[in-house]
Amino acid sequence: MRDTATGRFLLLATALWASVQIASVSTARAQDAGSQDAGTQPGSLSTPALADSKAGPEGVSLTALRAEAGDVPLWQRGMSLVGLCVMVLFGWLLSVRRDKFPWRIVLFGVGLQLFFGVVVLKTAAGLAFFSFLNDVVTQLLRFTSDGSRFLFGNYLDNEFTVALNVLPTIIFFSSLMAVLYHLGVMQWLVRGV
């Protein structure tokens, strides 16, 4: 009984969090589009919305990206495959019990990596989905930047310092992950994978 109530709560919390993120990204895109139309802020942190299904990051067409990738010789592409094999070989060589090496898990991970690479690089839907995820993460970083600006004020404008620029981001994401672990969202995600 308690597990179903907890599961429902986690599902509701995840849906609420996702809707807030979608709303914030949509709002940020609308503000960026409005400010670019007005010409007030030419530079923005978020990637522009995809104009059509053939558009890539920063307005580069997928056709141009594929044509550029077609110029790469086959031996250079094969070098990537050799690199993957060498990484798996290093994992096997550095394992304590080579006879118990989890080949199935390792090869599944490499295959999953290949699948995501093909989806992102070869399909417009994958590019649009990961572009949306990029916008969500960019919005989270924008929240961190706004919080740092509120806390430190004009000190952020003087020069780049690790304490004022990098550490607040680390603290923010650590806090976010701690809250998600406390709510059980991360355990649910890891169990789902």
N, C-alpha and C positions, 0 to 999 in steps of 0.2 A: 504494500500500500504506500509506504513512504517513498519507495524507489520511483513509482509512477508519478507521484506528486513532485518529487525532485526533478524528474525528467521533463515534466511539463513546464516547471518553472524555468529550467535551463533553456528549453525550446523557446519559451516566451521571451526570456532575457536576450537570447541570441537574435530572435526576430526583431526585438526592439532596438538592439544595438545596430543591426544591419540597416534598419529603416532610418535611424539617425545618421548613419554614415552615408547612405544614399542621398538623403536630404541635404546633408552638408556639402557633398560633392556636387550635387545639382545646383545648389545655391552658389557655390564657388564658381562653377562654370558660367552661370548666368551673370554673376558679377564681373568675371573676366571678360565675357563677351560684351557686356555693356561698357566696361571701361576701355576695351580695345576699339569699340565703335566710336566712343567719344574721344579717343586718342589721349586719354589722361595717363594711363599706365601701360606703356608698350610692353614691358617685360613682366611675365607672371611665372609663378612656380609650377603651375599645372600644365599638362600637355593639352593642346587644343583638341576639341572634339573631332572625331573622325567625320570628314565631310561625306564620304561614301564608303562602300565596302572595299574599295580598292585603295583607300588611303592608308598610309602607314604612320609611324611616329613622325611628329613634326611636319606632317603634310607630304612626306616622301611616299610615292606610290609603291605598291607591292611589286608592280612590274619592273620598276627601276631597281628595286632591291634584288629581285630574282635575276635580272640581267647582270647586275654587278657580281652576284654569287656565281653566275655561269662562267665568268672569266677566270675563276680560281681553278688551277690545274687539279687533275684527279689525285696526284700524289700528295698534294697539300691537304686535300680532304681526307685522304687515307691516313695522314699523320695524326689527325684527331682520333681516329679509330685505334691507332697504335697507342696513343696516349691513354685512352680508356683502358685498353688491355694492360698496359704497364701499371696503371694505378691499381687495378684488381690484382695483378701479380705482386705488387708491393704489399698489398693487404694480406695476401696469402703467405708471402715470405716472412712478414713480421708477426704473423699469428703464432701463438704459443703451441697450439695443437693443430697442425696442418691437416691431419686426417679428419678432424671435426670442423673444418672450415665450412661456413654456411653458404655454399655456392648458390643455392636456390634464392636466398635472400639478396645476396650481392647482385646476381644477374637480374633479379626482378627490379632492384633499384636502378641498375644501369638501363634496363628496358623502359622503366618509368621515366627516367631522365630523357631518353631518346624520344619517347612519346610526347612529352611536354615540349621538347625542342621542336618537333615537327608541327605540333598544334600551334605554337606561338609563331614560328617562322614561316609556315606554309599556308596557313588559313587566315582569312580575314576575320572570322568569328573569334578565333583564338587571340589574334592581335587586339581586337576590340575588347575582349574580356580582360586580358592582362593590362591593357591601357586603362581600363576602368579601375582595376586593382591598384595600378600606379597612382591614379588620381586620389584614391582613398588614402593611400600611404602618404602622398604629398600633402593631403589635407591634415592628416595627423601631425606631420612635421610642421605644418603651418600653425597648428594649435600650440605646439611646443615653442615655436618662435614667438608667437604672441604672448605666451606665458612668460618667456624669458625677457621679452621687451617690457612687460608689466613689472617684473621683479627687478631687473637691472637698469631699466631706463635707457639713458643716452650712452651708457658705457658700451653697449653693443655696437654703436655706430663708429667708435674710434678705431678699433683694429680687431683682427681675429685673434681670440684667445680660446684655448681649449676649455678653460674653466667656465667661460660664459657662453660658448657656442656648442660644444660637443657634449659636455656633461649634463646639461639640462635635457638633451634628447635621450641620453642613456637612462637618466633618472625617470623620465616620463614613460619610456617603454618598459622599464623594470616595474614601475608602479602599475602600468596597464596589465602586464602579464601577471603580477601578483593578484590583482583584482579578479582577472579571468580565472586564475587557478583557484582562488577562494570561492568563486561562484561555481566552479566545476566545469566551466566551458572548455578549458584547455584539455582536461582529462577526457571529456566527451569527444573532442576533436581527435585526440591521439588514439582513443579507442576506436573511432570510426575509420581511421586510416589503417 
